[in-house]
Amino acid sequence: KGEALLSTAVEPSKINQHSYAHVWYSYNGLEWTNIYAVKKDIWSAKYFQYGRISFPYNAIKNKNIYFSGHALKKIDNAVIQIIFGVV
């Protein structure tokens, strides 16, 4: 299988001016789909953390995708499961 996941962090710059972290999925490594986006929480990244998404080992398993959020609204330090029928 060529399945892959990647995530983006909320780290403001001149190019990256939005406040969302994203999860991207690819079934072949060439075509990517944004499957999840979540906003940074209200706490200052300067003193706390940039918003980010982390994947565990075997993040894609049995048609499910697992990840956790850090410094993100409503998913801070939580495990998220997405049931993804095409995986």
MOCOR-V123291 format. One record per pair of residues at least 12 apart in sequence whose ideal C-beta (glycine too) atoms are under 6 Angstrom apart, sorted by the first residue. I is the first residue (numbers start at 1). GAP is how many residues later the second one is. Records with the same first field share a line. If there is no record, write none. Layout:
I: GAP ; GAP
This chain:
2: 26 ; 27
3: 24 ; 57
4: 22 ; 25
5: 20 ; 50 ; 54
6: 18
7: 16 ; 46
8: 13 ; 14
9: 12 ; 41 ; 43
10: 30 ; 40 ; 41
11: 39
19: 20 ; 21
20: 17 ; 19
21: 17 ; 30 ; 31 ; 32 ; 51
22: 12 ; 15
23: 12 ; 13 ; 30
38: 34 ; 37
39: 34
41: 30 ; 31 ; 32 ; 35
48: 23
49: 21 ; 22
51: 20 ; 21
52: 18
53: 14 ; 16
54: 14
55: 12
60: 27
63: 24
64: 17 ; 19
65: 17 ; 19
66: 15
67: 13
